[in-house]
Amino acid sequence: MAVTLIRVLNALFSVYSLAIVFRALLPWLRIDPYHPVMRFLVQITEPLLAPLRRLVPAVGGLDFTPMVALIILWAVEQFLRVLLTVLL
């Protein structure tokens, strides 16, 4: 049971992390911001990125918020993995 739950958790964090990476890279490819895929990525990642953007200023026009979000996601995933391993 614990292994299955940890795998599901890992899959969810991986998919969300990929969404953040794609969200960060697609504007560099000049993808239309109104394209349905881009709008979907914005909708699912903005709840995490918007609060972080207020805390992490852009440096030289570069937004480091996605990198900070990925680090936070990794830390939360590791914490939950250890917690589930201990509790289950």
C-alpha positions in Angstrom: 0.0 0.0 0.0 2.7 2.5 1.0 4.7 1.7 -2.2 1.7 2.3 -4.4 0.9 5.6 -2.7 4.5 6.8 -3.0 4.5 5.9 -6.7 1.2 7.8 -7.3 2.7 10.8 -5.4 5.9 10.6 -7.4 3.9 10.5 -10.7 1.8 13.5 -9.7 4.8 15.6 -8.7 6.6 14.5 -11.9 3.7 15.6 -14.1 3.4 18.9 -12.3 7.1 19.5 -12.5 7.1 18.9 -16.3 4.2 21.3 -16.6 6.3 24.0 -14.9 9.3 23.2 -17.2 7.2 23.4 -20.3 5.5 26.6 -19.1 9.0 28.1 -18.6 10.3 26.9 -22.0 7.4 27.4 -24.4 7.5 31.3 -24.4 11.1 31.1 -25.7 9.8 29.1 -28.6 7.4 32.0 -29.4 4.3 29.9 -28.8 1.1 31.9 -28.9 0.1 32.7 -25.3 -3.6 32.0 -26.3 -2.8 28.6 -27.6 -5.0 26.0 -25.7 -1.9 24.1 -24.5 -0.3 27.3 -23.2 -3.4 28.4 -21.5 -3.8 25.0 -19.8 -0.2 25.2 -18.5 -0.8 28.7 -17.2 -4.0 27.6 -15.5 -2.4 24.7 -13.6 0.9 26.3 -12.8 -0.1 29.8 -11.9 -1.4 29.0 -8.4 2.1 28.0 -7.4 4.1 30.5 -9.5 2.1 33.7 -8.8 2.8 33.8 -5.0 6.5 32.9 -5.6 6.8 35.6 -8.3 6.0 38.2 -5.6 8.9 36.9 -3.5 11.5 36.2 -6.2 12.3 39.2 -8.3 13.2 38.8 -12.0 17.0 39.3 -12.6 18.0 40.9 -15.8 14.6 40.1 -17.3 14.9 36.5 -16.4 12.2 34.9 -14.3 13.7 32.4 -11.9 10.3 31.6 -10.3 10.0 28.2 -12.1 13.4 27.1 -10.8 12.4 28.0 -7.3 9.1 26.3 -7.7 10.8 23.1 -8.9 13.1 23.1 -5.8 10.1 23.6 -3.5 8.2 20.8 -5.2 11.2 18.5 -4.9 11.5 19.3 -1.2 7.8 18.7 -0.5 7.9 15.5 -2.4 10.9 14.2 -0.4 9.2 15.2 2.9 6.0 13.5 1.9 7.8 10.4 0.8 9.7 10.1 4.1 6.5 10.8 6.1 4.5 8.1 4.2 7.3 5.7 4.6 7.4 6.2 8.4 3.6 6.3 8.9 2.7 3.4 6.6 
